[in-house]
């Protein structure tokens, strides 16, 4: 498991989350500090005035982690390069890539930088974005709460479901599978009985599709308690609302091999900016 570190409050929150998760999975943790080699950029470990590092270097963070997480194998690397490129390359053979993001309050959500967006859009590994709390907290590791996974039933994505179910099983928590759907454009604003009938039929059909998509994963992870939520609404809004009492929010990011530039999708983009809990973005075909 790899986490990016620059000494800022944001990255230290990510380090703590990653350390708890690596300990639970019995995986080694790599702390990766990237010295930005872009022209005209002067980078140091401090990152910003919000740095909470004890003495100015990744080594101090490493030693503190070892003290708090006995038995955890932790290494640190200081690598020159463009941060997004180095982080994506580092995540290729990792189970998780963990990044930090500053919290802006329960309504405003995350402050998401260009590096984080680029990594999330390009990484071959799942990326977890961890929020730095607005006030100090003694809680270490991943937060408690159910796993919420957002699903688009029109394009089943096994990678997303496998990640969500496995995480829920590892943490002994329940899973909520959420699918939001909208009325067909032709029925928008139609108050007639015909529209209500179509709405009822669509609700039934989408619920059945959601149940069908979840069935093999219920069988594979029988100890995970699953709640299905299929509703008329907007996916981004419903997922952000669900994040209020979730321990982790899981969304998919479709891998695109055409077009210009990286894409994460409008729903994932909105969730990343406004979720009040950690968000896992899982790439899928």
Number of C-alpha atoms within 10 A of each C-alpha: 21 27 28 26 29 24 24 21 26 26 27 24 25 26 28 20 25 27 30 20 21 23 17 14 13 12 16 16 24 24 25 21 24 23 19 18 14 12 7 7 9 9 14 15 18 18 15 12 9 11 17 16 18 12 9 14 15 23 16 12 21 18 13 12 18 15 11 13 17 9 11 19 17 19 16 18 14 13 15 14 14 15 22 20 15 19 28 20 16 20 21 14 13 16 15 23 29 27 28 29 26 21 24 17 13 14 11 12 21 25 18 18 11 9 15 20 16 19 23 31 23 22 24 22 23 26 26 24 29 29 27 24 18 12 6 8 9 5 10 16 18 20 15 14 19 22 26 27 25 26 22 15 18 9 10 16 19 15 14 22 22 15 18 25 28 15 20 25 18 12 19 15 18 19 23 21 21 21 23 21 16 14 15 11 8 8 14 10 9 11 9 9 9 11 17 13 11 14 17 11 12 18 18 12 12 19 18 13 14 21 17 12 18 18 10 11 18 15 10 12 15 12 14 21 16 21 12 14 14 20 17 15 13 13 23 20 15 17 26 22 15 21 24 14 14 24 20 28 28 26 26 25 24 17 17 16 9 7 7 7 10 16 18 21 12 11 18 23 17 17 26 28 18 25 27 29 29 25 25 27 26 26 23 17 13
